[in-house]
Amino acid sequence: MFKRNMLSKVFGIFFSLALITGAAAIAEAEVIKVGSLNDMTGATSDVGKDYALGIAEAIHYINDNGGVNGKQIKLYQFDYGYRVPEALTKYKLFQRLKCVAVLGWGTGDTEALSPTVTKDQMPYVSASYSAHLTNPAKTPYNLFAATDYSSNARAAITAWFDEKWPNHKDYGKRKPRFVCSYMFASPYSSAPIKAVKDQAQLLGFEVGEDQDVSLFAIDTKSQILAMKKFAPDLVWHGNTTMSVASTLRDAYSLGLGADHIINNWGIDENLPRLAGEAANGAMGAAVCAFYGEDQPLMKEVVAYGKKYNPGVPMEKRTVRAIQGWSNALALWEALKRADKAGDLSGESILKNGFETMEGFELGLGGAPLSYKANDHRISGKIPIYEVVGGKIVLLKVVDLKSRWPDKWEKEWLGW
């Protein structure tokens, strides 16, 4: 983690840059206002800080590359500390400022705001990838440039079942055993639980008792000892990186003997740094490329990171920044399409913007974007990665849509 004095300097510069993006140019041109809610001090700040930096850097890039058909974006970016009431207050501010869209963050606040943004027709591009937000019949104005948590969890347990279970000494003798480790009270952590257990049942697992692990956890020995009584072959982790790293370390030291699959906010470049040998073999979904990988636009991402946040060493940057860039770039494309149609209302941004994308290549290693009027899941293909020798490498791509076409089309949307 960054030292406190470095963080103060970095985010002091960060807010000055992010809140007044390209001030001189904006003063002379028509502006499009966008709000941004981020967690830089709360329960998910371990992954939220770099995401927030990515958002601000991406807006600089967008404005330097023509903005929205010549119109500059003015970003209003706030740290709401992962507090739902604060998010609701800031959303009202975005309305008063006449923002045309919001770049949101957490699942709790995003789901709490969903009925409001639907009523207001406010496009809300969130870092919450909850599958609950993918059904436009219920949440039409919630979008994200990523595969959803439930699809990611289904794919991860399927990848383990395909690639790891056949090599187990008990393969063919019994059912594989499975448990979930996550913070029960966290809407993010619990969002895909129904889906992951459904997938476990579909594949023939024996499912044990869930373990309640805080997002702030630094000691999870009691939960690991409870797991040991069940002797799982596989554990699914639904928390963010720091908590997951603590759980992996305790599982390793107490000899749990299970493999681990992790939701996408729990696996990043910091996981092997924090968990060491305990992270080896851990698997999880990623929704885009890792920082610095050879992918389209990555050179620009790195260049803008060095330019606007030089106090943050490049070796400290993570996939979280790429996730921020991906959501910002998806919104940019929707804004350009809506503006070209002559209408930057929320309905136009949705209908003339997002829902006209069909296989749109965003770059940065993410799936091509397709938003249908009846389905906002961008893809059924989920890449699953594995930590090998401290590095995160691609294991396989699980195509849920092709493998279970009827369930994908008729059952799994929205949960």
KAJO-V730324 format. One line per field, one symbol per residue. phi: phi as a letter, one per 20 degrees, with the letter a starting at -180 (. if undefined). psi: psi as a letter, one per 40 degrees, with the letter a starting at -180 (. if undefined). burial: + if it has 9 or more other ideal C-beta (glycine too) atoms within 8 Angstrom, else -. A space follows every 50 residues. Layout:
phi: ???
psi: ???
burial: ???
This chain:
phi: .ffgfffffffffgfffffcflgffffdcfddecebdcddcdfdffdfff ffffgffffgfgffdnlelneeededdcedmmdggffffffffgfffmfe aceecffgffffegfffffeldgcedeedfffeeeffdcfeebaeafegf fffgffffffffedffeffdgndbffdbcdcaegeegffegeggffffff fgeneedeffdecffefcccfffffffgfelfebceddeegfffffffff fffemfmdecdcffedcbfefffeemffefnfcaeceafefnffcgnfff gffffffdcffdggfefcgfffffgffffffgfffffffffnbdfgffff fedgfeecmfefnmnefgecdefdaeffadecfddceclnddcfeadeef fffcfffffdcefnb
psi: iiiddddddddddddddddghfdddddeihihhhihhiheeadfededdd dddddddddddddefeagfehihhhhhiheffhdddddddddddddefie ihhaciddddddeddddddefhhghiehfhdeeeheddgdehiigiiidd dddddddddddddddeeidehediiiihihhihdehdddededddddddd ddefihhahihhhidehehfddddddddddgidhhhheaidddddddddd dddefdeiihihideehadeddddebddeheiiiiieaiiheigiheddd dddddddegeehideeiiddddddddddddddddddddddeehfiddddd decdeehhfhhdafeiiihhhidehehdiehhhhiihhfeihihdihhgd dddgdddddedehe.
burial: -+---++-+++-+++-++++++--++--+-++++++++++-+++++++++ +++++++++++++---++--++++++++-+++-+-+++-++-+++-+-++ ++++++++++++++-+++-+++++++++++++++++--+-++++++++++ +++++++++++++++--+-------++++++++--++++++++-++++++ +-+-+-++-++-+-+-+--+--++++++-+-+++++++++++++++++++ ++-+-+-+++++++++++++++-++--++++++++++++++---+-++-- ++-++--++--+-+--+++++++++++++++++++++++---++++-+++ +++++-+--+-+++++-++++---++++++++++++++---+--++-+++ +--+---+---+++-
